[in-house]
Amino acid sequence: MAENNNNNELDIQNMDEYIEKRIEIKLNDLLQTLPDKPLTPDVKRIYEMTVSEIYINTLQTAIDILNDLTEIYSNKNYVDSSNYMTLIMNILLKENRKIYLGILLVVMSFILYFIDGASV
């Protein structure tokens, strides 16, 4: 009975090794058929974008900034005050957000200018 149990364990172990080898062979074949592309996506320059792409990216950046700021604000009790301003600046000055943040600031300055002009 003990011999039968050992044979079953060996069969299961051999089956597992066989399955692992087959999966490894299939994955290697699949990886060889895939084209070699860089892992980083191509980033378009601002002058290569259309107006609609700039508009969509600006809105998405505003949404992302607001989401990140609300996340920081909700964790305000867990973040010390000296690090709080650094976290906000890191959110605003992320690499792909700089140009869109500039566009948002220009639009907001025009809005404030017209509100100020209308209130006088």
Secondary structure, 3 states (H helix, E strand, C coil): CHHHHHHHHHHHHHHHHHHHHHHHHHHHHHHHHCCCCCCCCCCCCHHHCCHHHHHHHHHHHHHHHHHHHHHHHHCHHHCCHHHHHHHHHHHHCCHHHHHHHHHHHHHHHHHHHHHHHHHC
